[in-house]
Amino acid sequence: MSSGFKDSFTKEDSKEDVLGYDDTAFYYFVISVLTCVAIPWTVSVAHGLMYPGQEIERVYPNKSGEGSSLRYCKTAVMVHKVEAAKKEARKITTKTAILCLIKAVVLSGLWMAIFGTMQQLGQEKEIKKFDPFDILDVLPTASSMQIKRAYRKLSLSYHPDKNPDDPLAASRFIQITKAYQALTDENAKRNWEKYGNPDGPQMTKVGIGLPRFLLEKDNHLMILSSFFFFLIFLVPMTFICYYQNTKNYAANGVMIETLQFLGCYVTESTRIKNGPELLAACAESRCMSTRPTDNSHIKKLAGLVIEHKKRVFTIPVVMKNQFLVWAHLQRRHQLMTPELREDLDELLTHSMKTTQAMIEVACMREWFATAQAMIEFRRSLVQALDVRSSQLLQVPHFEDEHVELCREASITTLSEFLAKEPEERKAITKLTGDKLLDVEVFCAHAGKRVIQATIGVDDEAEIVVNDVATVTVRMHWQHLNEGEAQGPVSSPLFPDPKFEEWWLFLVESGTGNATSTRIVHFERVTDTERCMEEKLRFQVTKAGENKLVLHAMCDAYAGLDQKIELTYKAHAEDQFQRKLPVHQEDEELDLQPTLFQTFMGDFKQDDSEEEEEDAGAENATAAQKTQGGASTASPKCDDADKRRRAAEVDDDANSGGSSSGSDD
């Protein structure tokens, strides 16, 4: 930091001086940076200590993205699941203890560095002023001889020739010279007393806050080595490590190897029974660790699990994960060891992204039956339902005997069970007490969904070939109140909370075989609000009567899917001429001249006025000529009359004279 004259560390620039280089600016910089890091981090750590388990609030939020209150399923098992998750989040494990200790040590080090820097800053001068007595190390009452002796001593010590590689020595020498001039030269002394600078008034400048040790000769090699280590090794290695960790994943969070595998093995004939092996063979599953005891544990489990499809892959980790998935679908969790249960939870955690990739692969290839099967497999994982299990097993406390009772009452689907009144459900299931209460709570949470769809072309009354038609889907959850949103579904055997997602498929109406249907358009709806609206757009390609089927499929509950048939008539382009409506205001606006017409009209009007003026001038000139000709002709006539009359008089006179002579 310098004030009053130009900073210089060169031998050539000896006309201007520099202030003694200090670390004040560097201390301010260090305090500012460390404070910006330490204060928010301290507040975050303190908030975490005062309110432990904040991470679980992100997993089980109280509000939706739009601010609505989420309605959770209040069955006993789901309440226990949420409480257990929150308790586990607040539990202090060895890993969390080590992490907290590291945070405490680093945070303490930051605050110690801040206070140490502040103490060091207190020992520094705020901004050094030019003081020649301080620079020459003499008293203000020193004589000229003492000043001269001090100048000689210091100039010999800091002369640039004796310190060729020390920029601080050169700067110090310039200061000594300026200080001596300020005390011996009258002009320099007058400027120093008036402006605080022997060179007169100067601009104040602030340099970058670098520490003093960066300019010391002994540290040059260390500084240069550190710079190259940071620039050539540390920064590239950081980017390389980041790239190595992210290059294996696609934008949807699925490993690229998994997408390649699914693209190869998901075919048009893939059905729900293929799902467990596909999930077990994905890259995420194959990266899971194995234990030496897994083989014996899996053999015990394999004898009690039914495989609905012959295995294709014989890799040990794939076979192990496949048995775990089948055991989960058949609700054989009590047969698993704690280690296998942890592996199953890990497998189910990444199963949502993997199954979504399966659905998207089928949708991209327009295979509706395959996409439908993958959605069925996805919700089977959420609800722990086997391929041939009844939908009614999603209801709490339901066993095979309760399913049989419902079949006797002609109830085979979940939607039919939800449509019954509470008294009817009680009579059918024959449940009592807390079990019956859980059933009613589940039915109230699952609720009733109303889905409506309309088809048309925006701002048009008719549909013509090559138009972009829009299917507007309105979804209303009748069991939710105003300001509420649907919370996580009831999934006691799924490790993570699962929110409902709806897949909307616009499918061409098939003729007999469902696999021949083609997906026209699809959308994935993740909104959980009470009322939702989604638009599906497609281009009309066929004239005449057309039929489409809208399939609304839930990925969390089996038995809530809805199907809506849409019929529309499309006109051929050459047979239907669309009349564009014209408003009165637009017609009046069309009658108004454009800017170009107005601009050109002004020129034409000017030209016509000039032509009229020219024509008027010509007419006036012609009239004047006509009048002038008439006025010049009349004097000529008068002269001729006068001459004729004079001739007649002369003739009369001559004739009279002759008569008289004869008489004489």
C-alpha distance (Angstrom), angle and dihedral (degrees) to the residues before:
residue distance angle dihedral
M1 . . .
S2 3.81 . .
S3 3.82 137.9 .
G4 3.77 134.4 -170.2
F5 3.76 102.1 17.1
K6 3.77 142.6 28.7
D7 3.80 121.5 -69.0
S8 3.74 110.1 -119.9
F9 3.76 135.3 170.7
T10 3.81 98.1 171.7
K11 3.76 131.6 99.9
E12 3.79 94.1 -134.4
D13 3.80 98.3 58.0
S14 3.81 98.2 66.9
K15 3.80 98.2 142.5
E16 3.77 95.7 77.9
D17 3.76 130.1 51.2
V18 3.80 134.8 -142.7
L19 3.75 132.7 -143.3
G20 3.75 117.5 -113.1
Y21 3.77 108.0 -82.2
D22 3.81 111.1 -111.1
D23 3.81 136.7 173.8
T24 3.80 97.9 -121.7
A25 3.80 96.0 109.7
F26 3.79 90.8 45.2
Y27 3.79 91.4 53.0
Y28 3.80 90.9 51.5
F29 3.78 89.8 49.5
V30 3.82 93.2 49.9
I31 3.80 92.6 47.9
S32 3.81 92.1 49.2
V33 3.80 94.4 49.6
L34 3.80 95.6 44.2
T35 3.80 92.2 45.8
C36 3.81 92.2 52.0
V37 3.81 88.2 54.9
A38 3.81 100.5 37.4
I39 3.82 101.1 47.7
P40 3.86 98.7 54.1
W41 3.79 91.1 40.4
T42 3.81 91.6 50.4
V43 3.79 91.8 49.5
S44 3.81 90.5 49.0
V45 3.81 93.0 49.6
A46 3.80 92.3 45.9
H47 3.81 91.1 49.3
G48 3.79 90.2 49.6
L49 3.81 91.2 51.3
M50 3.79 93.0 47.6
Y51 3.81 94.2 44.1
P52 3.81 108.4 28.4
G53 3.77 120.6 -170.0
Q54 3.79 96.7 39.8
E55 3.80 91.2 142.7
I56 3.80 90.4 64.8
E57 3.80 89.3 58.2
R58 3.79 88.1 66.4
V59 3.79 90.1 52.7
Y60 3.81 93.5 45.1
P61 3.83 103.6 28.8
N62 3.79 124.4 -176.2
K63 3.81 96.3 -146.2
S64 3.77 133.8 47.1
G65 3.77 124.0 -128.0
E66 3.81 90.1 -91.2
G67 3.80 94.5 47.7
S68 3.81 99.6 -99.7
S69 3.79 120.1 140.6
L70 3.78 112.3 -104.9
R71 3.79 115.9 -128.6
Y72 3.79 111.2 -140.3
C73 3.76 126.6 -158.7
K74 3.80 106.6 -103.2
T75 3.77 100.1 -160.7
A76 3.78 113.7 135.5
V77 3.78 95.1 -110.6
M78 3.83 93.5 48.2
V79 3.80 92.6 47.7
H80 3.79 89.0 51.0
K81 3.80 90.6 48.0
V82 3.81 92.8 53.9
E83 3.80 93.1 44.9
A84 3.79 91.4 48.4
A85 3.80 90.8 50.7
K86 3.82 91.6 50.3
K87 3.81 91.2 46.2
E88 3.79 90.6 50.0
A89 3.80 90.2 50.1
R90 3.83 91.0 53.5
K91 3.79 92.5 46.1
I92 3.79 114.5 108.2
T93 3.77 110.5 -132.4
T94 3.78 129.7 -179.7
K95 3.79 90.7 -98.8
T96 3.80 93.9 51.0
A97 3.82 91.0 45.1
I98 3.80 92.2 53.6
L99 3.79 90.6 46.1
C100 3.81 91.8 50.1
L101 3.80 90.5 48.2
I102 3.79 91.8 51.9
K103 3.80 90.5 48.9
A104 3.80 91.2 49.4
V105 3.81 93.0 49.6
V106 3.80 93.9 47.3
L107 3.79 92.6 44.7
S108 3.81 91.7 48.6
G109 3.78 89.5 49.9
L110 3.80 90.7 52.6
W111 3.81 93.1 52.2
M112 3.80 91.8 45.1
A113 3.80 89.5 51.9
I114 3.80 90.3 49.4
F115 3.82 93.9 51.0
G116 3.79 92.6 42.8
T117 3.79 90.8 52.0
M118 3.79 90.7 48.2
Q119 3.80 91.0 52.9
Q120 3.78 90.6 48.8
L121 3.78 89.4 48.4
G122 3.79 90.3 54.3
Q123 3.79 89.6 60.1
E124 3.78 92.7 53.3
K125 3.77 125.0 81.8
E126 3.77 114.1 -108.2
I127 3.82 95.2 -125.8
K128 3.78 119.7 -13.5
K129 3.77 113.4 -123.5
F130 3.76 124.2 -152.2
D131 3.81 104.6 -92.1
P132 3.81 112.4 168.8
F133 3.81 92.6 -168.9
D134 3.79 90.8 54.8
I135 3.79 92.4 45.6
L136 3.86 93.1 50.3
D137 3.81 91.1 39.6
V138 3.82 94.0 -127.2
L139 3.78 133.0 126.5
P140 3.81 121.1 -102.9
T141 3.81 87.6 -115.0
A142 3.81 93.4 55.3
S143 3.77 118.5 129.4
S144 3.77 124.8 -120.3
M145 3.79 90.0 -103.5
Q146 3.80 91.7 54.7
I147 3.80 90.3 47.3
K148 3.80 91.7 50.2
R149 3.82 92.1 47.3
A150 3.80 91.5 50.5
Y151 3.79 91.4 47.7
R152 3.81 92.6 52.4
K153 3.77 92.4 48.0
L154 3.80 95.2 49.3
S155 3.81 95.8 40.4
L156 3.79 90.5 54.5
S157 3.80 90.8 50.3
Y158 3.81 96.3 48.2
H159 3.79 101.0 32.1
P160 3.87 110.3 139.7
D161 3.80 91.3 -129.6
K162 3.79 90.3 61.0
N163 3.81 92.4 44.2
P164 3.83 105.5 36.9
D165 3.83 95.3 158.3
D166 3.78 99.8 41.3
P167 3.85 113.5 88.2
L168 3.81 90.5 -175.3
A169 3.80 90.7 58.7
A170 3.81 90.7 52.9
S171 3.78 90.4 49.5
R172 3.79 90.9 48.0
F173 3.83 90.6 50.7
I174 3.80 90.8 53.9
Q175 3.81 89.6 50.7
I176 3.79 91.8 50.8
T177 3.80 91.2 50.6
K178 3.80 92.4 49.3
A179 3.79 91.4 47.3
Y180 3.80 91.8 52.0
Q181 3.82 90.7 49.0
A182 3.80 90.9 49.8
L183 3.80 90.4 56.4
T184 3.80 99.9 39.7
D185 3.81 107.8 28.9
E186 3.82 114.5 73.8
N187 3.82 96.3 -146.6
A188 3.78 92.7 45.5
K189 3.79 91.1 46.7
R190 3.81 91.2 49.3
N191 3.82 91.5 51.0
W192 3.79 91.4 47.3
E193 3.78 93.5 50.6
K194 3.81 92.5 45.9
Y195 3.81 103.1 35.9
G196 3.80 103.6 15.1
N197 3.80 89.7 -116.0
P198 3.79 129.4 88.2
D199 3.80 89.7 -141.4
G200 3.80 94.3 55.7
P201 3.84 129.0 -113.6
Q202 3.78 112.9 -3.6
M203 3.80 138.0 176.9
T204 3.80 118.1 -100.3
K205 3.80 112.8 -120.2
V206 3.78 131.8 -171.5
G207 3.78 120.3 -153.6
I208 3.79 130.3 -156.7
G209 3.79 115.2 -71.7
L210 3.81 100.4 -110.2
P211 3.80 122.7 151.7
R212 3.78 121.1 -109.1
F213 3.81 95.1 -116.8
L214 3.82 90.8 68.6
L215 3.81 89.0 70.9
E216 3.77 97.3 46.4
K217 3.76 115.0 107.8
D218 3.80 95.7 -134.8
N219 3.82 91.4 59.2
H220 3.79 98.6 49.9
L221 3.80 95.5 93.7
M222 3.78 93.1 46.4
I223 3.81 92.2 48.3
L224 3.78 92.6 47.8
S225 3.81 91.7 48.7
S226 3.80 91.9 48.9
F227 3.78 91.2 49.1
F228 3.80 93.1 52.2
F229 3.81 91.8 44.5
F230 3.79 90.7 53.3
L231 3.80 96.6 41.9
I232 3.79 100.9 37.4
F233 3.80 103.0 31.3
L234 3.81 114.5 16.8
V235 3.82 99.8 44.0
P236 3.83 96.0 44.5
M237 3.82 91.7 45.0
T238 3.80 90.4 51.9
F239 3.78 91.8 54.1
I240 3.81 91.9 42.9
C241 3.80 92.3 52.8
Y242 3.79 91.3 46.7
Y243 3.78 91.1 49.5
Q244 3.81 92.2 47.5
N245 3.81 90.1 53.3
T246 3.80 96.1 46.2
K247 3.81 103.8 35.0
N248 3.80 91.1 77.5
Y249 3.81 94.2 58.8
A250 3.77 131.7 73.0
A251 3.80 125.2 -141.1
N252 3.82 92.5 -91.2
G253 3.82 92.0 57.3
V254 3.80 95.5 -104.9
M255 3.77 120.3 124.7
I256 3.79 113.7 -103.2
E257 3.78 89.5 -129.4
T258 3.81 88.5 58.3
L259 3.81 91.9 52.1
Q260 3.79 90.3 50.7
F261 3.80 90.8 48.6
L262 3.81 93.2 48.9
G263 3.77 91.6 45.9
C264 3.78 88.3 57.8
Y265 3.81 101.7 40.3
V266 3.82 103.2 33.4
T267 3.79 104.1 88.3
E268 3.78 136.9 166.8
S269 3.81 89.6 -92.8
T270 3.83 94.9 52.2
R271 3.80 111.2 124.1
I272 3.79 138.2 174.8
K273 3.81 93.8 -81.2
N274 3.83 88.6 62.3
G275 3.81 91.6 55.7
P276 3.84 100.7 84.4
E277 3.79 94.0 52.8
L278 3.82 92.8 44.4
L279 3.79 90.4 51.1
A280 3.81 92.4 46.2
A281 3.82 92.2 49.7
C282 3.80 96.9 50.1
A283 3.79 118.1 113.6
E284 3.82 92.8 -110.0
S285 3.81 89.9 56.2
R286 3.77 94.5 44.7
C287 3.81 90.0 52.8
M288 3.80 91.5 60.5
S289 3.78 115.5 110.7
T290 3.81 123.4 -110.5
R291 3.79 131.3 -148.0
P292 3.80 130.8 -145.7
T293 3.82 89.6 -118.4
D294 3.81 94.2 53.4
N295 3.79 93.3 86.7
S296 3.81 95.4 59.5
H297 3.81 93.1 42.3
I298 3.80 93.3 48.8
K299 3.82 91.7 49.7
K300 3.80 90.0 58.0
L301 3.78 90.6 48.2
A302 3.81 95.0 44.5
G303 3.78 92.7 62.1
L304 3.81 91.3 60.2
V305 3.81 98.8 42.2
I306 3.79 124.0 86.5
E307 3.80 116.8 -141.6
H308 3.78 112.6 -154.0
K309 3.79 93.0 -164.9
K310 3.77 135.2 43.1
R311 3.79 112.8 -106.7
V312 3.80 119.9 -107.5
F313 3.81 101.0 -179.0
T314 3.80 119.8 59.0
I315 3.81 99.0 -175.1
P316 3.83 107.4 131.9
V317 3.81 96.6 -127.9
V318 3.81 90.9 47.0
M319 3.79 92.0 50.1
K320 3.79 91.0 47.8
N321 3.82 93.4 50.9
Q322 3.79 91.1 44.6
F323 3.81 91.3 55.7
L324 3.80 89.3 48.2
V325 3.81 91.7 53.2
W326 3.81 93.0 48.0
A327 3.81 90.2 47.4
H328 3.80 89.8 51.4
L329 3.81 92.8 49.7
Q330 3.81 90.1 49.5
R331 3.83 92.4 44.6
R332 3.79 96.7 -118.6
H333 3.80 93.9 146.0
Q334 3.78 94.0 127.9
L335 3.81 88.7 64.3
M336 3.80 93.5 58.0
T337 3.77 125.2 93.7
P338 3.84 117.3 -126.2
E339 3.80 89.5 -103.6
L340 3.80 92.4 53.2
R341 3.79 90.1 46.1
E342 3.81 89.5 55.2
D343 3.80 89.7 50.1
L344 3.79 90.1 50.0
D345 3.80 92.0 51.0
E346 3.79 90.1 50.6
L347 3.79 89.9 48.9
L348 3.80 92.6 49.8
T349 3.80 92.1 46.4
H350 3.80 93.9 64.6
S351 3.82 93.0 33.0
M352 3.82 91.9 88.0
K353 3.80 93.6 61.8
T354 3.79 91.6 42.1
T355 3.80 95.2 50.2
Q356 3.79 90.0 46.5
A357 3.79 87.9 55.8
M358 3.82 88.9 51.0
I359 3.81 90.7 53.2
E360 3.79 92.9 47.1
V361 3.81 92.3 50.0
A362 3.81 89.5 53.9
C363 3.81 91.9 46.0
M364 3.78 93.2 50.0
R365 3.81 88.5 55.4
E366 3.83 91.5 44.2
W367 3.82 93.9 -119.8
F368 3.78 103.8 149.2
A369 3.82 96.3 176.6
T370 3.81 90.7 53.2
A371 3.79 93.0 46.8
Q372 3.81 89.8 48.3
A373 3.82 90.6 51.3
M374 3.81 92.3 49.8
I375 3.81 91.0 51.3
E376 3.80 88.8 51.0
F377 3.80 89.5 51.2
R378 3.80 90.6 48.2
R379 3.81 94.0 54.8
S380 3.81 90.2 42.1
L381 3.80 87.1 61.2
V382 3.81 90.8 49.3
Q383 3.81 95.1 48.0
A384 3.84 98.0 30.7
L385 3.80 93.7 -121.8
D386 3.77 123.4 159.7
V387 3.79 121.8 -132.2
R388 3.79 92.5 -98.9
S389 3.80 98.8 30.3
S390 3.78 123.1 122.8
Q391 3.79 120.2 -103.1
L392 3.80 88.9 -129.7
L393 3.80 91.2 72.2
Q394 3.82 86.3 78.9
V395 3.81 87.9 73.8
P396 3.82 112.4 93.2
H397 3.82 116.8 -99.7
F398 3.80 92.2 9.2
E399 3.79 117.2 145.3
D400 3.78 132.2 172.6
E401 3.80 91.1 -83.0
H402 3.81 91.7 56.9
V403 3.78 90.3 48.4
E404 3.80 89.0 53.1
L405 3.82 90.7 50.7
C406 3.79 90.1 53.3
R407 3.78 91.7 49.4
E408 3.76 89.4 54.2
A409 3.79 86.8 56.1
S410 3.84 90.0 50.1
I411 3.83 93.0 -107.1
T412 3.78 113.5 135.0
T413 3.81 104.9 147.2
L414 3.77 133.6 57.6
S415 3.81 93.1 -121.3
E416 3.81 90.3 56.6
F417 3.80 90.5 51.0
L418 3.81 92.2 48.8
A419 3.81 90.7 50.2
K420 3.82 92.0 62.1
E421 3.79 123.0 94.1
P422 3.81 119.0 -107.4
E423 3.80 92.3 -108.2
E424 3.78 91.1 51.4
R425 3.80 91.8 49.7
K426 3.78 89.9 49.8
A427 3.79 92.0 51.6
I428 3.81 92.7 47.0
T429 3.80 99.9 45.4
K430 3.82 96.5 35.4
L431 3.80 89.4 -146.2
T432 3.79 122.2 149.5
G433 3.77 140.8 -174.5
D434 3.78 120.9 6.0
K435 3.79 93.1 -7.6
L436 3.79 92.0 58.6
L437 3.81 89.6 45.6
D438 3.81 90.5 53.8
V439 3.80 90.4 50.2
E440 3.82 91.6 53.1
V441 3.80 91.7 45.8
F442 3.80 89.4 51.5
C443 3.81 92.0 49.0
A444 3.81 91.0 49.1
H445 3.82 90.8 50.4
A446 3.81 95.3 45.2
G447 3.80 88.7 46.7
K448 3.76 129.7 160.2
R449 3.77 126.2 -54.2
V450 3.79 125.6 -157.9
I451 3.80 116.7 -160.4
Q452 3.81 122.5 -175.9
A453 3.79 129.8 179.4
T454 3.81 135.4 -168.6
I455 3.79 130.3 -176.0
G456 3.79 129.7 -149.7
V457 3.77 146.8 112.5
D458 3.76 117.8 -86.7
D459 3.84 112.3 -101.4
E460 3.81 92.1 -3.7
A461 3.80 131.5 104.1
E462 3.82 96.4 -156.9
I463 3.79 134.1 43.5
V464 3.80 119.0 -127.7
V465 3.78 129.4 -173.6
N466 3.85 112.4 -86.1
D467 3.80 91.6 25.7
V468 3.80 118.5 131.1
A469 3.78 104.1 -119.4
T470 3.79 122.5 -158.5
V471 3.79 126.5 -146.1
T472 3.80 107.9 -158.7
V473 3.80 112.5 -156.8
R474 3.80 118.9 -165.0
M475 3.79 117.9 -167.1
H476 3.81 122.4 -167.8
W477 3.79 126.0 -177.8
Q478 3.80 103.7 -151.5
H479 3.80 96.0 -170.4
L480 3.81 92.5 63.0
N481 3.79 123.7 85.9
E482 3.78 126.1 -136.3
G483 3.81 110.0 -70.8
E484 3.81 94.0 21.0
A485 3.78 130.8 113.7
Q486 3.79 132.4 -165.0
G487 3.80 112.6 -91.1
P488 3.81 128.7 -157.4
V489 3.78 116.0 -44.5
S490 3.77 124.9 -111.8
S491 3.81 103.4 -87.9
P492 3.82 109.8 146.4
L493 3.82 94.6 169.7
F494 3.81 96.6 46.8
P495 3.83 113.4 90.0
D496 3.81 98.9 -142.3
P497 3.81 131.8 47.8
K498 3.80 111.0 -95.0
F499 3.79 123.0 -155.1
E500 3.77 120.7 -158.4
E501 3.77 118.4 -94.9
W502 3.78 123.2 -173.9
W503 3.76 125.3 -152.9
L504 3.80 116.3 -154.1
F505 3.80 115.8 -158.3
L506 3.78 123.2 -172.8
V507 3.79 103.4 -159.1
E508 3.76 133.5 -179.1
S509 3.77 111.0 -113.8
G510 3.78 107.1 -97.3
T511 3.75 124.7 -136.5
G512 3.77 107.1 -131.4
N513 3.79 102.8 -49.5
A514 3.80 113.2 71.3
T515 3.79 92.7 -154.8
S516 3.79 89.9 67.0
T517 3.80 92.2 65.2
R518 3.77 116.3 110.4
I519 3.79 126.3 -146.0
V520 3.79 109.3 -120.5
H521 3.80 95.4 -178.6
F522 3.79 138.0 -16.2
E523 3.78 137.6 -167.7
R524 3.80 134.2 -170.6
V525 3.82 112.7 -140.2
T526 3.81 115.4 -158.9
D527 3.80 97.3 165.7
T528 3.81 115.0 119.0
E529 3.80 99.1 -168.7
R530 3.80 124.5 126.3
C531 3.82 94.5 -109.4
M532 3.78 124.9 28.6
E533 3.77 137.0 174.1
E534 3.76 126.8 -160.4
K535 3.81 130.3 -179.4
L536 3.79 124.5 -147.9
R537 3.80 115.5 -167.4
F538 3.79 129.4 -165.7
Q539 3.80 138.1 161.5
V540 3.79 118.2 -105.0
T541 3.81 109.8 -125.9
K542 3.81 105.8 164.7
A543 3.79 129.6 63.0
G544 3.78 122.3 -139.4
E545 3.78 130.3 29.4
N546 3.79 112.7 -8.0
K547 3.78 131.1 -176.3
L548 3.77 128.1 -156.0
V549 3.78 130.7 176.9
L550 3.78 122.7 -144.1
H551 3.80 113.1 -151.6
A552 3.81 116.7 -165.2
M553 3.80 108.5 -167.8
C554 3.80 127.8 -175.2
D555 3.81 115.7 -145.0
A556 3.83 95.2 -158.4
Y557 3.82 106.1 45.7
A558 3.78 127.5 41.6
G559 3.79 115.5 -139.5
L560 3.81 100.4 33.0
D561 3.82 97.3 92.6
Q562 3.78 117.9 124.5
K563 3.78 132.4 -158.6
I564 3.81 125.5 -157.1
E565 3.80 123.8 -173.3
L566 3.79 116.3 -143.7
T567 3.80 124.1 -163.9
Y568 3.79 125.4 -172.1
K569 3.79 137.8 164.9
A570 3.79 119.6 -131.6
H571 3.81 122.7 -161.0
A572 3.78 122.7 -142.4
E573 3.77 115.2 -112.2
D574 3.81 94.2 -123.1
Q575 3.83 93.0 47.5
F576 3.78 99.5 47.5
Q577 3.76 125.2 51.2
R578 3.74 111.7 -165.3
K579 3.80 114.7 -137.4
L580 3.69 111.9 -142.1
P581 3.82 112.1 -141.5
V582 3.79 114.6 -121.9
H583 3.77 119.6 -158.6
Q584 3.79 122.8 -142.4
E585 3.77 91.0 -117.1
D586 3.78 90.4 54.9
E587 3.82 91.9 50.6
E588 3.79 91.0 51.4
L589 3.74 89.3 47.6
D590 3.82 90.8 52.2
L591 3.81 89.4 55.8
Q592 3.74 91.8 56.8
P593 3.82 114.7 92.6
T594 3.72 116.9 -108.6
L595 3.76 122.6 -119.2
F596 3.80 90.2 -100.2
Q597 3.77 91.7 49.3
T598 3.78 91.1 48.4
F599 3.77 90.8 48.6
M600 3.81 93.1 49.0
G601 3.80 91.6 42.7
D602 3.80 90.9 60.0
F603 3.77 90.0 55.1
K604 3.83 91.8 49.4
Q605 3.79 91.5 48.7
D606 3.79 90.9 51.7
D607 3.80 90.6 49.1
S608 3.84 92.5 49.6
E609 3.79 91.3 49.1
E610 3.79 90.6 51.0
E611 3.82 90.5 48.5
E612 3.82 90.7 50.1
E613 3.79 91.0 49.3
D614 3.81 91.2 49.6
A615 3.82 91.6 48.6
G616 3.82 91.3 49.3
A617 3.77 91.2 50.3
E618 3.80 91.7 50.9
N619 3.83 91.9 49.2
A620 3.78 91.2 49.9
T621 3.80 91.3 50.4
A622 3.80 91.8 49.9
A623 3.79 91.6 50.0
Q624 3.76 91.6 50.0
K625 3.79 90.0 50.7
T626 3.80 91.4 50.9
Q627 3.80 93.0 50.2
G628 3.79 91.4 46.9
G629 3.83 92.1 52.9
A630 3.81 92.5 52.5
S631 3.82 93.5 50.5
T632 3.82 93.8 50.9
A633 3.85 93.1 49.4
S634 3.85 96.3 56.6
P635 3.84 96.1 61.4
K636 3.78 89.7 52.0
C637 3.83 90.5 54.4
D638 3.79 91.2 50.7
D639 3.79 92.2 53.1
A640 3.78 91.2 50.2
D641 3.84 91.3 50.9
K642 3.77 90.3 48.8
R643 3.80 91.8 50.9
R644 3.81 91.5 46.6
R645 3.78 91.9 50.2
A646 3.77 91.4 46.3
A647 3.78 89.5 51.8
E648 3.79 90.7 49.9
V649 3.81 90.7 51.0
D650 3.75 90.0 49.5
D651 3.78 91.0 50.3
D652 3.76 91.3 49.4
A653 3.75 90.6 49.3
N654 3.76 93.1 49.8
S655 3.74 92.9 47.0
G656 3.81 91.3 49.5
G657 3.80 93.2 50.1
S658 3.76 92.4 53.3
S659 3.76 92.9 53.5
S660 3.72 93.0 51.9
G661 3.77 93.0 51.0
S662 3.70 92.9 53.5
D663 3.70 91.8 50.2
D664 3.71 90.0 53.2
